[in-house]
Every structure is written in C-alpha cells, then in structure tokens.
Amino acid sequence: MQLIRTLAACALLLSASGMAAVANSTRIAETGAYLLGNAHRCGVADDRVIRAGKVIRELIAAAADDDSDRKAAKTRFAEIFRASARVDRDGSGLNPPCKTVVAQFERLEHFHDRAGVR
C-alpha cells in the first residue's frame, strides 16, 4: 500500500511540473529539487521544505533501480536544489514566479497530506 501511495505522489509531482514522461529516479530528483529549491528561494518555511524533501527522497528510493541509481539521483537532486535555491540578484536568470512555485509546492503538500504518505 505504501508503494502505491508513493507512486501516486510521484505521478502528481511529475504532472504538476508538466512532465508526462515515465518517472525515473533522476527525473524525480531533478523535478523535486527544482520545485523545492525555488520554494526555498521564494521564502517557504524551512521546515516545510525539509518535510517535502523527505517525500522526494522516498520517491527517489522507490523509483531507483539500484543503489548506484539512487546515489546518482541524490547527487543530481543536490545540484539542482542548490542552483534553483539561489536568489538571482541581477534579474538575469529564468526563475519562475514565486506565486507559481508556491502554488505547486502547496499542491504537493496537500496531496501528501491527503494520501497519508509518510
């Protein structure tokens, strides 16, 4: 039952980001890190970002084929998170609007709460 909830959360995360492709651990890591990094950049409370990060790590673990796949996805998560969490002070970056980021972040939180994914 936990696997079904985890996969359902994964599907929501990917559909929320506009990606309808097959879920794999690296894609989950990249998508999740982009969302969480931007949520952090937009001022979402740290405890909320950390809690959502735990969900993303569970999704990565569920989708990984093996330990090396899981490690590669976690490394990619860290890279993307750091890059998207940076505040672009000169305005030259392509950061999504915070209103959009927070709305997508809240969708993930609400789905997580409804599904009881832990």
N, C-alpha and C positions, 0 to 999 in steps of 0.2 A: 504494500500500500504506500509506503514511503517513496518508493521509486516512482510510482505513478504521480504522486504529488510533486516530486522533484522534476520530473519530465514535463508536467503541466506548467510549472513555474518557468522552466526553460523555454517552453513554447511561447508563453506570454512575454517573456523578456525579448525574445527574438522578434515577435510580431510587433511589440511596442516600438522596437527600433526600426521597423520597416524591412526587416530581413526575413524572407520566407524560405531561405535555403536550409539545407539539412544542418541540424545542430551538431557541432563537434566541440570538443573541449577548448580549442583555440578560439573558435568563433565566439563561444560563450564568454571566454576570458576577455577578448577584445571588446565585445559589446558591453559587458558588465563593467569593465574598467572605464570605458568611455562615459557611461552613464554615471557611475559613482564618482569619477574624477571631476566631472562637470558639476555634479551635485555639491561636492565639496567646494569647488570654486564659487558656486552660487550661494554659499552660506548655509547649506543644510547642516544641521547639528551633527557633530562628530559621532555621537552615539548612534544616530540613525544610519549614517554611512557605514559604520562598523557592523551594525546588525545586518544591513543589506549585503555587505561584503561576505559575511558568513554564508548567506544564502547562495551567493555567486560561487563561493568555494565548494559548496555542496553540489551545485550544478556541474561545475568543472569535474569534480571527482566522479559523479555519476556518468558523465559523457566520455571520460577518458578511457582509452583502450588499454593503457598500461601505465606503470609508474613514470616512464620517460615522457609519455604524452602528457600526463598530469603535471610533471615538473616544467615542461616546456610551456604549457598553458599558464601556469602560475607565474613564470618569468615574464611572459607576454602581458599578463594582467598588470604586473608591477610597472612595466614600461609604459603602457597606455595610460594607466592611472596617473602616474607622475606627469606625463605630458599634458593630459587633459585637465588636471587639477591646477596647473599653473595659471596665474592671472596674467592676461596679455595686457600689459600696461600701455603699450603704444597703439593698441587698436588694430594692429595689422593682421591678427590671427583670424581664424574662422571658428570662433567659439559660438556654439548655439546659444540662443537667448535663454536666460535663466528661467523665464516663465515656462518655456517648453521643457527644459530639463527637470524642473521641479515637478511639473505635471506627470512626466514619465516616471520619475522616481516614486512619486506617490502611488501611481498605478502598480508598480512593483510591490510597494509596501502593502497596499490594500489586498492585492492578490495573495501575498504571503500570509497576511492575517486571516483571510477567508479560508484559504486552503489548509491552514494549520501546519505549514511546512516549517520545520524546526531544524 
